């Protein structure tokens, strides 16, 4: 498996430039905003989204100024979404830092999210990047619909595999899809290639999310706490499969446990064991690999290049990562 | 004073069409979303924003399809902002209905707000309304910055009149300004006229907000509870003026009361009395009239018409209204 450093190599200089310029995009003359946005910039993660944008641009043609603005738009949007998610989840902790929400409360979190969205919009509108804006607006719609669909379905708990794929495609994969579409469009690729690259991103993002959902059942020794999704009554693929493989009595028993007793650690452990015994992890892992393979096949629309190799390696990385 | 019915007359048919079509703009196939958005449509108020858009379009030329989409964009944005505000304020009650926030909790409120924003964006992007989108994005930035500025300043409490005007211009007036700019731009007006109409809206919106702030001190018998702003430690013009007219001892005493004792009804009453005795209401009312007059003078950029008369009457209405 390639390391992220190796994967970044074909676009390293552009990523460095982007990381340097991003703080400028969110600067404000309002003091409280500037304090918070500096803090956001400090707590940023692996920059997977700009990586997808720049690799897609390089693989489909050349990285342009529009690629940089596209990456900026998506990163602003993603940051806004994370901040809004903190309100949403009432989570007080994100990536080892206290969340914006805990520090400045919901009020400020919602407003800062809205502010960042508006900065992203202005960046695009002022530079006439309307094609990019369309791709990204569509992604915002899908993400919010996907999250709401998940909340709606969470009330029932017996969701099908099909509904699960719909939820993660909208909730998670649509943003990676937007990265790849924005990257290739900013490089001047044809609408057909942009559509294929969007599909590539959607499939890669789906595989990525299944991997994330597998962690919840301790598929490997990752040092992450188990059963967080179960506690939140999020029905993910390993559990959905295990339930489908059960008789109705057992199914009802487990669903009741998720519904009423998921706050008890020993019940969560029992559910995890149930999923493992039914082969839920192998099944989900197999599906993840199918999505990843399907993603790679979409890359045949563009000629071979170091950037294309990195895109393939990035898919491989995302399904093999340990956290 | 003209009634809203009379003011609406020159654009009545267009408003009716808009009100009929708006529910279509927010329809979703996600069940929970459709339930909530139907509820939003039912609890809608006086439609002041579409009124400003259509009157500005008619006064500056003709109402076009772009005027309808512009009004839709602003109304989607405004609805998103209201829903986000409900999270922000933790207010459980809005216009006699339980707020979305109380009914479905913060999580859903934030997501529905984001969803509505994305629908507004798509409406504009898909129809190439980039000029309108730029005006509206600028307004979103100003509104979120304005709210954050208010939160930042609320910590200190001794804000100047200048800062107060800045806050209300950004927080409230920028949306009315956007309505008038969007309306005139959608009618094909020149950039100079669009700029003047934007100024008109900004001044009218400022007068409108001062009127709102006056209600908090019971300037008339409006049947609204007094002192809500004081309880929330929002420093508004009547209070700012009264403090400026006081010696430092009295000033310190009142500021401490706002800071530490605004949860006690008798202290709120004492603050209201203090503001009244210092002439805070007359002063703020005078300033409101200055802003309104300045707004009207901007209308000289466009020729006389029934729509222009209605715009003037709308300014008059907003500073004379009883609620």
Interface residues (C-beta under 8 A of the other chain):
Chain A: X28 X30 X31 X32 X33 X81 X84 X87 X88 X89 X90 X106 X107 X108 X110 X111 X112 X113 X114 X115 X117 X118 X119 X121 X122 X125 X126 X128 X130 X133 X134 X137 X138 X140 X141 X143 X144 X145 X147 X148 X149 X151 X152
Chain B: X28 X30 X31 X32 X33 X81 X84 X87 X88 X89 X90 X106 X107 X108 X110 X111 X112 X113 X114 X115 X117 X118 X119 X121 X122 X125 X126 X128 X130 X133 X134 X137 X138 X140 X141 X143 X144 X145 X147 X148 X149 X151 X152
